Amino acid sequence: MSVRLFACLAIFCAAQLADSPAKKPERVSPKAVNVEVEVARGGSVRIPLRGFERNLNPLTARPLTRPQHGRLSPVEQNKGPERQGPAYLTYTHGDDEDSVSDTFAFEVKAGMTGRTGRGRVMIKIIDASPVLSITPELLDFGPAALGDPPTRRVVELANIGGGVLTGFLRPTEPFVLQDEGSFVLRRGEKTRIPLLFAPERAGEFVFRLQPVAGDPALLILKGLALPPLALEIAEQTFLPNLDQSRSALVVVKNQSALPRTVSIGLPPESPLEAVADFALEPGESAEVNLRIPAERKAYLPPFDVRFESAGQAELREFSAPAIPAALEVSAELDFGAVRPGSVATATLILGNAGGTPAEGKLLLPASISPANGATAFTLSPGKKLPIPLELRLKPGQALPTEMSVTLLGKEVVVKVTARQIRPAPAPTPTPPPTPIPPPPAPDFVLNIDIRYETTPEGPALIWVEKPGWLDFVLEHRAGRTSAWQNYRRPEPPGGLLGWLQGLADGIRQRLDTPIERPDPTKELSNDAPTGRQLIAESPLGTDEWRLVARPEGGAARPASVPFQIRDHQLVDLAEQPAPRPAPSAAAPPTTRRNGRETAMASAGSKPEGNGAFLQIAFAPELEVRSFRLERGAMVAPLEPKTGMPGAPTFEILDPPEATVEILGLAEAESAGRQLTVCAARIEGLPAGTRTYWRAVPSGPSGELAPTNVFLVDTLPLPPFPWQTVAIGALCALLAGVLYLRWRLNRPPS
């Protein structure tokens, strides 16, 4: 090493040694921050312990002393990103009543230097405002009778806040204090104050008390004072009895808590029968029957009856009107044996069992007359009146059996007895019974004029076209629940799918059809021409058919009876009526109601888009088994002379231009009444229209008369929302204008 290099190294080391004391950090003690907090008495508070150090070394804190009136929780040291963040601990007051402040010391310590700094925490103890709690807030003493021992109730007052609560209770009559009503309550203390309810007059009492001035808590005192005796009188007027006496019923109830003896005081010269005293236990009731004897039937002016018990009395006023005049027939009217052309006499004895006089009148048949010629009479109370009557019977006149007597608007029937002396009449011969003509034979006989045959094209109905008949049409309906319609065989579905669906039926039909070979020996037939109508196999045995034709010079009408197809034979429905259930032994047999209209218990429809759901209810005695619907129009003809419309009539629209689906029948109950409810659905009507319909029910004996006309509505099509579309278009236009304005005014990028 050269001398120059060694000298340079020595100079560098000396400079480093001289500069190192200047870079060594200065040792500075941290400082703690004094803290002042407030805490509720008995509560807790979280206290931050803060300090700072100039070199920003991490600090820790710990308490140096313990508080005198509380306790401290463990210290939560700083764990945040700040190097000198505060530490926390919780102070909990010891809940004593005398302390007003507390304190303790703490220190903060720098982790790098180990130096510490001291601080102090000052804690102020504060009290919450006093709050009064009343339990219960409504002190209900309930009912109490006058003269009963006072009812006692206790109210509890508590200070649920802080500080000291001072107040007093000062009720008014009939509420009184059993002890002193003043109180002093510290925090958490409570007291119980008894009160008494001692009413001196009947009525309902409600009183509100504010125990502490300035505190909104109120105590409500409530009590009901009852008279010791409660009287329930349905009628304060004496009503007549069957034995001509008059009475009034009074129910007396002891409402007090003590047994009582009740006496009934009557005024001097009272018309009532005396009533003995009786005892009632607390809450017990007794019925008292005040009675006026039957001997006194005249009017009595209003009088008072006094109900007394233990110095307390209840006074009630009663009235007793006179017993109305009542007609009595002492003896029946018997004229004995009577010969036509002679006069028979008898005496009618009438009496008045009431308390007022009344005027009456005799209502006599033509053959009876009074002997003195006067039919009016006057009956005094309690008196009898004999009235002589004469019976003059003319030849051929029937004997009277009764007569009437009217008194005060009431009519009394008197039985009349008499025996007529006359020779026995000769017996009259009984006319022979009128023969009942047999029903007319049908124009076209089933299975002869109309036949069922199986043809290569399928099943068919064939009929003979008799001379004098034109326009043959085969009509059909599904059961007895729809209208008759011209039958048209449904077309098979087209295309490949329809060919595949009908392939199996075509093969089976060809196999079942016998091969017909020409018979050279067969002679040509001169039979009448025939008509044929192919039918589908699905409705066989369930649907009904009939042949309609028009005779020459007449209108079209059914040429055959309604029939069904069963086992390749035509069956007359009239010869095989529907089975009818056996009548119950308890219920009488019902009869069919015939008339211009069949009454409906109710009818209602629920509108739909192109149809409606319909429900019709019938009375069970109609025995409705099925029904069908008819659509029509109400047509009112005009009178030629006046041009005024007459009564509208129902004209059936055929075809109805709507589809009717019969949903079925059910038995239901409404308002305690059994009903037969028929349901159907109508489809194919224009939306927003109203059409006329009526129902034709069917019973065990066939169709009944049609019902009254009812309306069926459909829902109209919703209108086009022009307003909504206009508002939407305006909003879109406004949005476009705002967007273009923003594009034009935005700053260049």
C-alpha positions in Angstrom: 0.0 0.0 0.0 1.2 3.4 -0.8 1.6 6.2 1.6 -0.9 8.4 -0.2 -3.6 5.7 -0.2 -3.1 5.1 3.5 -3.4 8.8 4.3 -6.7 9.0 2.4 -8.1 6.0 4.3 -7.1 7.6 7.6 -8.8 10.9 6.8 -12.0 9.1 5.8 -12.2 7.1 9.0 -11.7 10.3 11.1 -14.5 12.1 9.3 -16.8 9.2 9.9 -16.0 9.1 13.6 -16.5 12.8 13.9 -19.9 12.8 12.2 -21.6 9.8 14.0 -22.4 11.7 17.3 -24.3 14.3 15.3 -26.6 11.7 13.7 -27.5 9.8 17.0 -31.2 10.5 17.9 -32.0 12.7 20.8 -33.8 10.9 23.8 -37.2 12.8 24.3 -39.9 11.7 26.8 -43.5 11.3 25.5 -46.4 13.5 26.8 -49.8 12.2 27.9 -53.1 14.1 27.2 -55.5 14.7 30.1 -59.0 13.5 29.5 -62.4 14.8 30.9 -65.5 12.6 30.4 -69.1 12.3 31.7 -70.9 9.1 32.8 -74.4 8.4 34.0 -74.7 7.1 37.5 -74.3 3.3 37.4 -73.4 3.5 33.7 -70.3 3.0 31.6 -68.1 5.1 29.3 -65.2 4.3 26.9 -62.2 6.5 27.5 -59.3 7.1 25.0 -55.7 7.3 26.5 -53.7 9.6 24.2 -50.1 10.7 24.1 -47.5 12.0 21.6 -43.7 11.9 21.1 -41.7 14.0 18.7 -39.9 11.1 17.1 -43.2 9.4 16.4 -42.2 6.2 18.3 -45.0 3.7 19.0 -46.7 4.4 22.3 -48.5 2.1 24.8 -50.7 3.1 27.7 -51.7 1.7 31.1 -53.5 3.1 34.2 -51.3 4.0 37.2 -54.1 4.3 39.8 -57.6 2.9 40.4 -60.7 5.1 40.5 -62.4 5.4 43.8 -66.1 5.0 42.8 -65.8 2.6 39.8 -63.8 0.0 38.0 -61.7 -0.2 34.8 -61.6 -2.7 32.1 -58.4 -4.1 30.5 -56.6 -1.7 28.1 -57.1 -2.1 24.4 -53.7 -1.0 22.9 -53.5 0.7 19.6 -53.6 -1.7 16.7 -54.3 0.8 13.9 -52.1 2.2 11.2 -51.2 5.3 13.2 -48.0 4.8 15.2 -49.2 6.9 18.2 -52.9 6.1 18.0 -54.9 6.1 21.3 -55.5 3.1 23.6 -58.9 2.6 25.1 -60.4 1.3 28.3 -64.0 1.3 29.8 -64.9 2.9 33.1 -68.0 1.5 34.9 -69.5 3.5 37.7 -70.2 1.7 41.0 -73.8 3.0 41.2 -73.5 4.7 44.6 -75.8 7.6 45.4 -73.2 10.1 46.8 -70.4 10.3 44.4 -70.3 13.2 41.9 -66.9 12.7 40.3 -64.0 10.3 40.0 -60.4 10.2 38.6 -57.4 8.0 37.9 -53.9 8.5 36.5 -52.3 6.8 33.5 -49.0 6.8 31.6 -47.9 6.5 28.0 -44.6 4.8 27.2 -42.4 5.0 24.0 -41.4 1.6 22.8 -38.0 2.7 21.3 -36.6 4.8 24.2 -38.5 3.4 27.1 -39.4 6.9 28.3 -42.9 7.5 29.8 -45.3 10.4 30.3 -48.1 10.8 32.8 -51.7 12.0 32.4 -55.0 12.1 34.3 -58.6 11.2 33.5 -61.4 13.4 35.2 -64.8 11.7 35.3 -68.0 13.6 36.1 -70.9 11.6 37.5 -74.3 12.9 36.2 -77.8 11.8 37.2 -80.7 11.2 34.7 -84.0 13.1 35.1 -86.6 11.4 37.4 -89.4 9.6 35.5 -92.6 8.4 37.2 -94.1 5.0 36.4 -97.7 4.3 37.5 -98.9 0.7 37.7 -101.8 0.4 36.7 -102.5 3.7 35.0 -106.2 2.9 35.1 -107.3 1.9 38.6 -110.8 0.4 38.1 -112.7 -0.2 41.3 -115.5 -1.9 39.4 -119.2 -1.8 40.4 -120.1 -1.2 44.0 -123.5 -0.7 45.6 -124.4 2.1 47.9 -124.0 1.1 51.5 -121.5 -1.6 50.8 -118.0 -1.6 52.5 -115.5 0.5 50.6 -113.7 -1.1 47.7 -109.9 -1.1 48.1 -107.3 -0.9 45.3 -103.6 -0.3 45.4 -101.5 1.7 42.9 -97.7 1.3 42.6 -95.5 4.4 41.9 -91.9 4.0 40.9 -89.0 6.3 39.8 -87.6 4.6 36.7 -85.3 7.6 36.0 -82.6 9.3 38.2 -82.5 11.9 40.9 -85.2 12.3 43.5 -89.0 12.2 42.7 -91.4 14.0 45.0 -95.2 14.1 44.7 -98.6 13.4 46.3 -102.0 12.0 45.6 -105.1 14.1 46.2 -108.3 12.3 45.0 -111.8 13.7 45.3 -115.0 11.9 46.5 -116.0 9.2 46.2 -112.3 8.2 46.0 -110.4 8.6 49.3 -106.9 7.7 50.5 -106.4 5.0 53.1 -103.0 6.4 54.2 -100.9 9.4 53.4 -100.6 10.2 49.7 -97.2 12.0 49.6 -94.1 10.1 48.5 -90.3 10.7 47.9 -88.7 8.2 45.5 -85.0 8.0 44.6 -83.7 6.3 41.5 -85.2 2.8 41.3 -87.4 3.1 44.4 -91.1 2.3 44.4 -94.1 2.7 46.8 -97.6 1.3 47.0 -100.5 3.6 48.0 -103.9 2.2 48.8 -107.1 4.0 47.8 -110.8 3.4 48.7 -114.0 3.8 46.6 -116.9 4.7 48.9 -119.8 6.2 46.8 -122.8 7.9 48.4 -124.8 8.4 45.2 -125.3 6.2 42.2 -123.5 6.9 38.9 -120.2 6.4 37.1 -117.2 8.3 38.4 -113.9 9.0 36.5 -111.2 11.1 38.1 -107.7 11.9 36.7 -104.7 12.6 39.0 -101.2 14.0 38.2 -99.0 12.8 41.1 -95.9 14.8 40.1 -96.1 18.4 38.9 -94.6 18.7 35.4 -94.6 14.9 34.9 -97.0 13.8 32.1 -97.9 10.5 33.9 -101.5 10.4 35.0 -103.5 8.1 37.3 -107.1 7.5 36.2 -109.5 6.4 39.0 -112.8 4.8 37.8 -115.7 3.3 39.6 -119.4 2.6 39.1 -121.8 3.2 42.0 -125.0 1.1 41.7 -128.2 1.3 43.7 -128.6 -1.7 46.1 -131.7 -2.9 44.3 -132.0 -3.1 40.5 -135.5 -3.3 39.0 -136.1 -4.8 35.6 -139.7 -4.0 34.3 -140.6 -5.2 30.8 -143.9 -3.3 30.9 -145.1 -0.7 33.4 -148.7 -1.2 32.3 -150.7 -4.0 33.8 -151.7 -6.5 31.1 -154.9 -8.7 31.3 -154.6 -12.4 31.9 -156.8 -15.3 30.8 -158.7 -15.2 34.2 -159.6 -11.5 33.6 -157.0 -10.4 36.2 -154.2 -7.9 35.4 -150.6 -8.3 36.3 -147.1 -6.8 35.9 -143.8 -8.7 36.3 -140.9 -7.0 38.1 -137.5 -8.6 38.5 -135.7 -7.4 41.7 -131.9 -8.0 41.9 -129.7 -7.5 44.9 -126.6 -5.6 43.5 -124.9 -5.1 46.9 -122.4 -7.4 48.7 -124.7 -7.8 51.7 -127.9 -9.9 52.1 -131.0 -7.7 52.0 -134.6 -8.0 52.9 -137.0 -6.4 50.3 -140.4 -5.1 51.2 -143.0 -3.7 48.7 -144.9 -0.7 49.9 -148.3 -0.1 48.3 -150.2 3.2 48.4 -153.4 3.5 50.5 -156.5 1.8 49.0 -154.2 0.2 46.5 -155.9 -2.2 44.1 -152.9 -4.6 44.2 -152.8 -7.8 46.2 -150.3 -7.6 49.1 -146.8 -9.1 48.5 -144.9 -10.6 51.4 -141.3 -9.5 52.2 -138.6 -11.6 50.8 -134.8 -12.0 51.3 -132.1 -11.8 48.6 -128.5 -12.9 48.8 -125.7 -10.9 47.1 -126.2 -11.1 43.4 -129.5 -13.0 43.7 -132.7 -12.1 41.7 -136.3 -12.7 42.3 -139.5 -12.3 40.2 -142.3 -10.3 41.8 -145.8 -10.6 40.2 -147.9 -7.6 41.0 -151.5 -8.6 40.5 -154.9 -6.9 40.3 -157.7 -9.3 41.1 -160.3 -10.2 38.4 -163.0 -8.5 40.4 -161.6 -5.1 39.5 -161.8 -4.7 35.7 -162.4 -0.9 35.4 -159.7 1.7 34.6 -157.3 2.6 37.5 -155.4 5.9 37.6 -151.6 5.8 37.7 -150.2 4.7 41.1 -146.7 4.2 42.7 -145.2 1.0 44.0 -142.2 1.4 46.5 -139.4 -1.3 46.7 -137.6 -0.7 50.1 -134.5 -2.3 51.6 -132.3 -1.1 54.6 -133.4 2.5 54.4 -133.0 2.7 50.6 -136.0 2.7 48.2 -136.8 2.6 44.5 -140.1 4.1 43.3 -141.8 3.1 40.1 -145.1 4.3 38.6 -147.6 1.8 37.0 -150.8 2.2 35.1 -153.8 -0.2 34.7 -156.1 0.4 31.8 -159.5 -1.2 31.9 -159.9 -4.8 30.6 -161.4 -4.5 27.0 -164.8 -5.8 26.4 -164.8 -9.5 25.7 -167.7 -11.3 24.1 -169.0 -14.5 25.7 -171.6 -16.8 24.1 -173.4 -18.5 26.9 -175.3 -21.1 24.8 -175.2 -22.3 21.3 -178.0 -21.4 18.9 -180.3 -24.6 18.5 -183.5 -24.2 16.4 -184.3 -27.9 16.6 -186.4 -29.5 13.8 -187.4 -27.1 11.0 -189.9 -27.6 8.3 -189.7 -25.5 5.1 -192.3 -22.7 5.2 -192.6 -22.6 9.1 -190.9 -20.4 11.7 -188.5 -21.8 14.4 -187.2 -19.7 17.4 -184.1 -19.8 19.6 -182.5 -17.5 22.1 -178.8 -16.3 21.8 -177.3 -15.3 25.2 -174.3 -13.0 25.0 -172.2 -11.6 27.9 -169.5 -9.0 28.3 -166.5 -10.3 30.3 -164.5 -7.0 30.1 -164.5 -3.8 32.1 -165.9 -1.4 29.5 -169.2 -1.3 27.8 -169.2 -2.1 24.1 -171.6 -2.0 21.1 -171.9 -5.0 18.8 -173.8 -6.2 15.8 -175.3 -9.4 14.5 -174.2 -10.7 11.1 -177.1 -13.1 10.3 -177.7 -15.3 7.2 -180.7 -14.6 5.0 -182.9 -17.2 6.8 -182.3 -15.9 10.4 -183.6 -12.6 11.7 -184.0 -11.0 15.2 -187.4 -11.1 16.8 -187.4 -7.4 17.6 -185.9 -6.5 14.2 -182.7 -4.8 15.6 -179.3 -6.3 14.8 -177.3 -3.8 16.9 -176.9 -4.3 20.7 -175.0 -2.8 23.7 -173.3 -5.0 26.4 -172.6 -3.6 29.8 -169.6 -4.9 31.8 -170.4 -8.2 33.5 -174.0 -8.4 32.2 -175.9 -11.0 30.1 -178.1 -10.1 27.1 -180.6 -12.6 25.7 -181.5 -12.0 22.0 -184.4 -14.0 20.5 -184.0 -15.1 16.9 -186.3 -16.6 14.3 -185.5 -19.0 11.5 -187.7 -18.9 8.4 -186.7 -21.6 5.9 -188.0 -21.4 2.4 -188.5 -24.4 0.1 -185.3 -25.5 -1.5 -183.2 -23.3 0.9 -180.3 -24.8 2.7 -180.1 -24.8 6.5 -177.7 -22.2 8.0 -174.7 -23.7 9.9 -173.2 -20.6 11.5 -173.7 -16.9 12.2 -171.3 -14.1 13.4 -171.3 -11.5 16.1 -168.9 -8.5 15.9 -167.7 -6.6 19.0 -165.0 -3.9 18.9 -163.9 -5.0 15.4 -163.6 -8.6 16.4 -165.8 -11.2 14.8 -167.0 -14.3 16.8 -168.5 -17.2 14.9 -171.6 -18.8 16.5 -172.5 -22.3 15.5 -176.1 -22.8 14.4 -177.8 -26.2 14.8 -181.1 -27.1 13.0 -182.6 -30.2 11.4 -184.8 -30.0 8.3 -187.8 -32.3 7.9 -188.1 -33.3 4.2 -188.6 -36.5 2.2 -185.5 -38.3 0.9 -184.7 -37.5 -2.7 -184.6 -40.1 -5.4 -181.1 -41.3 -6.4 -179.6 -39.8 -9.5 -178.1 -42.1 -12.1 -174.4 -42.0 -12.6 -173.4 -40.9 -16.1 -171.2 -43.3 -18.1 -167.5 -42.4 -18.3 -166.5 -40.6 -21.5 -164.3 -42.7 -23.6 -160.7 -41.4 -24.1 -159.7 -41.4 -27.8 -156.5 -43.3 -28.6 -153.5 -41.2 -29.6 -153.0 -40.6 -33.3 -150.6 -42.9 -35.1 -147.3 -41.3 -36.3 -147.0 -40.4 -40.0 -143.8 -42.4 -40.4 -143.5 -45.7 -38.4 -140.1 -46.6 -36.9 -138.3 -49.6 -38.3 -140.8 -49.7 -41.2 -141.0 -46.3 -42.9 -137.7 -45.3 -41.2 -134.9 -47.9 -40.9 -131.3 -48.1 -39.8 -128.9 -49.8 -42.3 -125.1 -50.4 -42.6 -123.9 -49.3 -46.0 -120.4 -49.5 -47.6 -120.0 -45.8 -46.8 -121.0 -46.3 -43.2 -124.2 -46.4 -41.0 -127.2 -44.6 -42.5 -130.9 -43.8 -41.8 -133.2 -44.6 -44.8 -136.8 -43.5 -45.0 -139.6 -44.0 -47.5 -140.7 -40.8 -49.3 -144.4 -41.2 -49.0 -146.7 -39.4 -51.6 -147.9 -36.0 -50.4 -144.7 -35.3 -48.4 -141.9 -33.0 -49.5 -138.6 -31.5 -48.2 -137.4 -34.4 -46.0 -134.8 -33.4 -43.4 -133.2 -35.5 -40.7 -132.8 -33.5 -37.4 -130.5 -34.4 -34.6 -129.7 -33.2 -31.0 -127.2 -34.3 -28.4 -129.5 -35.8 -25.7 -132.3 -33.6 -24.4 -130.1 -30.7 -23.5 -129.7 -28.9 -26.8 -131.9 -27.6 -29.7 -132.9 -29.6 -32.7 -130.5 -29.0 -35.7 -130.3 -30.3 -39.3 -127.9 -33.2 -39.2 -124.8 -33.0 -41.4 -122.3 -35.8 -41.2 -118.9 -34.4 -40.0 -116.3 -34.4 -42.7 -113.2 -36.6 -42.1 -109.9 -34.7 -41.6 -108.0 -34.2 -44.8 -104.3 -34.7 -45.7 -102.0 -37.5 -44.7 -103.0 -37.4 -41.1 -106.7 -37.7 -41.9 -106.0 -40.6 -44.3 -104.1 -42.4 -41.6 -106.8 -41.8 -39.0 -109.5 -43.2 -41.3 -107.5 -46.1 -42.6 -108.4 -48.4 -39.7 -112.1 -47.6 -39.9 -112.1 -48.1 -43.7 -110.6 -51.5 -43.4 -112.9 -52.6 -40.6 -115.9 -51.3 -42.6 -115.0 -53.1 -45.8 -114.5 -56.4 -43.8 -117.9 -56.0 -42.1 -119.8 -55.2 -45.3 -121.2 -58.3 -47.0 -120.5 -58.9 -50.7 -123.7 -58.3 -52.7 -123.9 -60.3 -56.0 -126.5 -59.6 -58.7 -129.5 -61.8 -58.6 -130.8 -62.5 -62.1 -134.0 -64.0 -60.8 -134.9 -60.8 -58.8 -137.7 -58.8 -60.3 -137.6 -55.1 -60.6 -139.2 -53.4 -57.6 -142.0 -50.8 -57.9 -141.5 -49.5 -54.3 -141.7 -45.8 -53.5 -138.5 -43.7 -53.7 -136.4 -43.6 -50.5 -134.2 -41.0 -48.9 -130.9 -41.7 -47.1 -128.6 -39.9 -44.7 -125.2 -41.1 -43.7 -124.5 -40.7 -39.9 -121.4 -40.9 -37.7 -121.0 -43.9 -35.4 -119.9 -41.8 -32.3 -123.4 -40.5 -31.3 -125.3 -43.8 -31.8 -127.3 -44.9 -28.7 -127.1 -41.5 -26.9 -128.3 -38.8 -29.3 -131.9 -38.2 -30.4 -133.2 -38.1 -34.0 -136.4 -37.2 -35.8 -137.6 -36.9 -39.4 -139.1 -33.6 -40.5 -141.1 -33.1 -43.7 -143.6 -30.8 -45.2 -147.0 -32.0 -46.3 -148.4 -30.6 -49.5 -150.1 -27.3 -48.7 -148.7 -27.1 -45.2 -145.7 -26.1 -43.1 -142.8 -28.3 -42.2 -143.4 -30.4 -39.0 -142.0 -33.6 -37.4 -143.1 -36.6 -39.4 -141.9 -39.1 -36.8 -141.6 -39.4 -33.0 -138.2 -38.6 -31.5 -136.1 -41.8 -31.4 -132.7 -43.2 -30.5 -130.5 -45.9 -32.3 -129.9 -48.9 -30.1 -128.5 -52.2 -31.4 -129.2 -51.3 -35.0 -132.9 -50.6 -34.1 -134.9 -47.4 -33.8 -136.3 -47.0 -30.2 -139.3 -44.7 -29.5 -138.4 -42.4 -26.5 -142.1 -42.0 -25.5 -142.4 -45.8 -25.0 -139.3 -45.9 -22.8 -139.4 -42.8 -20.5 -136.4 -41.9 -18.3 -136.3 -43.8 -14.9 -137.9 -41.8 -12.1 -136.7 -42.2 -8.5 -139.1 -43.7 -6.1 -140.9 -41.0 -3.9 -139.8 -40.8 -0.3 -142.2 -41.9 2.4 -141.6 -38.7 4.3 -142.1 -36.3 1.4 -145.4 -35.9 -0.5 -145.3 -36.6 -4.3 -144.4 -33.6 -6.4 -146.5 -32.4 -9.3 -145.4 -31.0 -12.6 -145.9 -27.3 -12.9 -147.4 -26.3 -16.2 -147.9 -22.7 -17.3 -146.7 -20.1 -19.7 -143.3 -19.9 -18.0 -141.2 -22.1 -15.7 -140.1 -20.1 -12.7 -136.3 -19.7 -12.0 -135.0 -19.3 -8.5 -132.1 -17.2 -9.9 -130.1 -16.7 -13.1 -126.7 -15.1 -13.6 -123.9 -15.0 -16.2 -120.2 -14.1 -16.1 -119.2 -12.2 -19.2 -116.1 -13.4 -21.2 -114.4 -12.3 -24.3 -116.6 -14.1 -27.0 -119.0 -15.8 -24.6 -120.3 -16.2 -21.1 -120.5 -18.7 -18.3 -124.2 -19.2 -17.3 -125.8 -20.6 -14.1 -129.5 -21.1 -13.6 -131.1 -22.3 -10.4 -134.5 -24.1 -10.2 -136.6 -25.1 -7.3 -136.2 -28.8 -6.4 -139.9 -29.6 -6.8 -139.6 -29.0 -10.6 -137.4 -32.1 -10.8 -135.3 -30.7 -13.6 -133.2 -33.5 -15.1 -131.7 -31.6 -18.1 -132.1 -28.3 -20.0 -131.3 -26.6 -23.3 -130.8 -23.0 -24.2 -132.6 -21.0 -27.0 -131.4 -17.7 -28.4 -133.9 -15.3 -29.8 -135.0 -11.7 -30.2 -137.7 -9.7 -28.5 -140.1 -8.5 -31.2 -142.9 -6.0 -30.5 -145.6 -5.9 -33.2 -147.1 -2.5 -34.1 -150.8 -1.9 -34.0 -152.0 -0.8 -37.5 -154.3 1.9 -36.3 -152.2 3.6 -33.6 -148.7 2.6 -34.6 -148.0 1.8 -30.9 -145.8 -1.3 -30.1 -147.5 -4.1 -28.4 -146.3 -6.7 -25.9 -142.9 -8.1 -27.0 -142.6 -11.8 -27.8 -139.6 -14.1 -28.0 -138.7 -15.3 -31.5 -136.2 -18.1 -31.7 -133.1 -17.5 -33.9 -132.3 -20.6 -35.9 -129.3 -21.0 -36.3 -128.4 -19.3 -33.0 -124.9 -18.4 -34.4 -123.3 -19.5 -31.1 -122.1 -22.7 -29.5 -123.8 -23.9 -26.3 -121.9 -26.4 -24.1 -124.0 -27.9 -21.3 -121.7 -28.4 -18.3 -124.1 -30.3 -16.1 -126.4 -30.0 -13.1 -125.8 -30.1 -9.4 -127.8 -29.9 -6.1 -126.8 -26.9 -4.0 -128.1 -25.0 -0.9 -128.5 -21.2 -0.7 -129.9 -19.3 2.3 -131.2 -22.6 3.8 -133.0 -23.6 0.5 -132.2 -26.6 -1.7 -131.8 -25.6 -5.4 -131.0 -27.4 -8.7 -128.2 -25.4 -10.4 -127.7 -25.8 -14.1 -124.4 -24.7 -15.7 -123.6 -23.9 -19.3 -121.1 -22.1 -21.4 -122.0 -20.0 -24.5 -119.2 -19.3 -27.1 -119.1 -17.7 -30.5 -120.8 -14.4 -29.6 -119.5 -11.0 -30.7 -117.5 -9.2 -28.1 -119.2 -6.3 -26.4 -122.8 -7.4 -27.2 -126.0 -8.3 -25.3 -128.2 -11.1 -26.5 -131.5 -12.6 -25.4 -131.7 -16.2 -24.2 -134.1 -18.5 -22.4 -133.9 -22.0 -20.9 -136.1 -25.0 -21.7 -135.8 -27.4 -18.7 -136.8 -31.1 -18.9 -138.3 -33.2 -16.2 -139.3 -36.9 -15.8 -142.4 -36.3 -18.0 -140.6 -34.4 -20.8 -139.9 -30.8 -21.5 -141.4 -28.1 -19.3 -142.5 -24.6 -20.3 -139.6 -22.2 -21.3 -138.3 -19.8 -18.6 -138.4 -16.1 -18.7 -136.0 -14.2 -21.0 -132.6 -13.2 -19.5 -129.7 -11.2 -21.0 -126.2 -12.5 -21.7 -123.4 -9.9 -22.0 -119.9 -10.3 -23.4 -116.8 -8.3 -22.6 -116.0 -5.5 -25.0 -112.7 -5.3 -26.7 -110.3 -3.0 -24.9 -109.9 0.4 -26.6 -106.7 1.3 -28.2 -104.5 3.3 -25.7 -104.2 6.5 -27.7 -103.3 8.5 -24.6 -100.5 6.2 -23.5 -99.1 6.1 -27.1 -99.2 9.9 -27.3 -97.5 10.4 -24.0 -94.8 7.8 -25.0 -94.2 9.5 -28.3 -93.8 12.9 -26.6 -91.4 11.5 -24.1 -89.3 9.9 -26.9 -89.3 13.2 -28.8 -88.2 15.1 -25.7 -85.4 12.6 -25.1 -84.2 12.9 -28.7 -84.1 16.7 -28.4 -82.2 16.6 -25.1 -79.7 14.1 -26.6 -79.1 16.3 -29.7 -78.7 19.4 -27.5 -76.1 17.5 -25.4 -74.2 16.4 -28.5 -74.1 19.9 -29.9 -73.0 21.6 -26.6 -70.5 19.1 -25.3 -66.9 20.4 -25.2 -64.5 19.0 -27.8 -62.4 16.1 -26.6 
